[in-house]
Amino acid sequence: MEPILATEKNPVLYLIPCTLGDNPPMEVLPLTIRKTIEPLTHFIVENEKEARRFIKRIAPQKKQDELVLFPLNKFSDPMELQTYLAPMEKGLSMGLLSDAGCPGIADPGAVMVKRAHAKNFIIKPLVGPSSILLAIMASGMNGQSFAFNGYLPIDKQERSWAIKRLEKHSGDYDQTQAFIETPYRNEQLLNDFIKTLSPTTQLSIACDLTLPTEWVKSAPIKQWKKIKVDLQKRPAIFLFHKELAI
């Protein structure tokens, strides 16, 4: 099948990045985001209230009552999801918004991108901040081979096993391992890493990325035992890397 090129006659699903926190959008987003949002009226969003607030900050002249928003989150009805791309079937382009960062990356938006591909619609990802990539950039760890593992198990024993398994994999394959956690559990995750990882394994924490309170630190586990940092309720990315096994 020949690829379909973007033209005025072919609707596009724009993957629109958001800010990572409550900072002025145009400080961290390119002008392309504003130019894309201004003509669109139909959006698939993770949170309707946050999406309206974001759109208003990007395009303040845009009339809110003209917006048609389709909520995509853990509460969405799977049957309703099948109708979300109906505007595109009528020739209308749509925007896909995450709550923070890039759609489809640690975000439920991936399911709609998959559906759009199945319908042979045009997909256009736009440039914007990804906390995962920013954290890897700032970590000093291997950026050529890395894995994003999302959330670790909540059960303590299962979590410990997972950390040990991924640490071994990191050493065997020279691969950086990345994780996220619910902000109020950040400090517990840090303590679990300190207790479980080898003293020489490098651990990096990047929190409040792109915000005035941004903080990034990489150090071996033996040093983290002496580092004092308040991670409570701060969005953070955790990474670790073990030296190659010999």
QUIPEUR-V692649 format. One record per backbone hydrogen bond with DSSP energy under -0.5 kcal/mol. NH is the residue of the N-H (numbers start at 1). CO is the residue of the C=O. E is the energy in kcal/mol with one decimal. If there is no record, write none. Layout:
NH:CO:E  NH:CO:E
This chain:
5:3:-0.5  10:7:-0.9  11:9:-0.6  13:122:-3.0  14:12:-0.8  14:94:-3.0  15:124:-2.5  16:14:-0.9  16:96:-2.4  17:15:-0.6  18:101:-2.4  23:21:-1.9  27:24:-2.0  28:24:-0.5  28:25:-1.5  29:25:-1.7  33:30:-1.6  34:30:-0.6  35:31:-2.2  36:32:-1.9  37:33:-2.5  38:34:-2.4  39:35:-0.6  40:36:-0.6  40:37:-0.9  43:41:-0.5  43:68:-2.5  44:95:-3.0  45:43:-0.6  45:70:-2.3  46:97:-0.6  51:47:-2.4  52:48:-2.5  53:49:-1.9  54:50:-2.4  55:51:-2.8  56:52:-2.2  57:53:-1.8  58:54:-2.0  59:55:-3.3  62:59:-1.9  66:63:-1.4  67:64:-1.4  68:41:-3.1  69:67:-0.5  70:43:-2.6  71:69:-0.6  72:45:-3.4  76:73:-1.8  78:76:-0.5  80:77:-0.6  81:77:-1.7  82:78:-0.7  82:79:-0.7  83:80:-2.3  84:81:-1.1  86:83:-1.9  88:85:-0.7  89:85:-1.4  90:86:-0.8  90:87:-0.6  91:88:-1.6  92:87:-2.5  94:12:-2.3  95:42:-2.0  96:14:-3.1  97:44:-2.9  97:95:-0.5  98:16:-0.7  101:18:-0.5  101:19:-0.7  105:102:-1.6  106:104:-0.7  110:107:-1.2  111:108:-1.5  112:109:-0.9  113:109:-1.7  114:110:-2.3  115:111:-1.7  116:112:-2.4  117:113:-2.2  118:114:-2.1  119:115:-1.5  120:117:-1.7  121:116:-2.6  122:11:-1.2  124:13:-2.5  126:15:-2.2  134:130:-2.7  135:131:-2.2  136:132:-2.0  137:133:-2.6  138:134:-1.9  139:135:-0.8  139:136:-0.7  140:136:-0.7  147:176:-2.5  149:147:-0.7  149:178:-3.1  159:155:-2.8  160:156:-2.4  161:157:-2.4  162:158:-2.3  163:159:-2.5  164:160:-2.3  165:161:-2.6  166:162:-2.6  167:163:-2.2  168:164:-2.2  169:165:-2.2  170:166:-2.2  171:167:-2.1  172:168:-2.8  173:169:-2.3  174:170:-0.9  175:170:-1.4  176:145:-2.3  177:240:-2.6  178:147:-2.9  179:238:-2.8  180:150:-2.1  181:236:-0.5  185:182:-3.3  186:183:-1.3  189:185:-2.1  190:186:-2.4  191:187:-2.2  192:188:-2.2  193:189:-2.3  194:190:-2.4  195:191:-2.2  196:192:-1.9  197:193:-2.7  201:198:-1.4  202:241:-2.4  203:219:-2.8  204:239:-3.3  205:217:-2.4  206:237:-2.4  207:215:-2.8  208:235:-2.2  211:208:-2.0  214:211:-2.0  215:207:-2.3  217:205:-2.1  219:203:-2.3  221:201:-2.0  222:199:-2.3  223:220:-1.7  224:220:-1.5  225:221:-1.1  226:223:-2.1  227:223:-0.6  227:224:-0.6  229:227:-0.6  231:229:-0.8  233:183:-1.2  234:183:-0.5  234:231:-1.9  237:206:-2.4  238:179:-2.4  239:204:-2.7  240:177:-2.2  241:202:-2.2  245:171:-1.8
